Structures are given as structure tokens and as C-alpha cells.
Amino acid sequence: MHPEKTAKQYWKRNLRLLAILFSIWFIVSYGFGILFADQLNQISLGGYKLGFWFAQQGSIFIFILIIFVYAALMNKLDREFEVDE
């Protein structure tokens, strides 16, 4: 396979992965914490309204989880394209 084509495929998949993960984070932080907070506040989690929890804690937890998911998926992608360390 042509190296330039391989590099383009690698970055295309990398950017697609980033777009998906950032979309998830946006939905959780902005959507759950702001847009859907009133609906989520009908549910309690540990004595706190769920919308409040997402705004204060949930989006941070999801962001940390996304970091680990991104690292794992990028390691897999690096091995697939033989650019791993």
C-alpha cells in the first residue's frame, strides 16, 4: 500500500474517532448538564438531582473515561497501521 494513502487513512480514522468521542462528551456535558437538566432532575442519584450531578460531576467522569478509551483505541489503530512504539 502506498505510504501517503496509508497516512491519509490513518488520519481519517483518527479524526473520525475524535469526532465521535468529542460528540459524546458534548452530549453529556452540554446536553445532560444544561439542555436536559430539568428532565434529568426528576431522577435522584445519591440524594442529588441527576441533571445537577451531570453538570458538576458526570461530565468530568465521562471526560476521564473518554481519555482512557481514546488511548486504548489509538493504541489499537497505531498497531493496525504499524506506527506503534
Residue pairs with C-beta under 8 A, 6 or more apart in sequence:
6 81
9 81
10 77
10 81
10 83
13 77
14 74
14 77
17 70
17 73
17 74
17 77
18 70
21 66
21 69
21 70
24 62
24 66
25 59
25 62
25 63
25 66
28 54
28 58
28 59
28 62
29 54
29 59
29 62
29 63
32 40
32 51
32 54
32 55
32 58
32 59
33 51
33 54
33 55
33 58
33 59
34 55
36 51
37 51
37 52
37 54
37 55
38 51
39 51
40 49
40 50
40 51
40 54
41 49
41 50
41 51
41 52
42 49
42 50
43 49
43 50
44 50
45 53
46 53
75 84
78 84
78 85
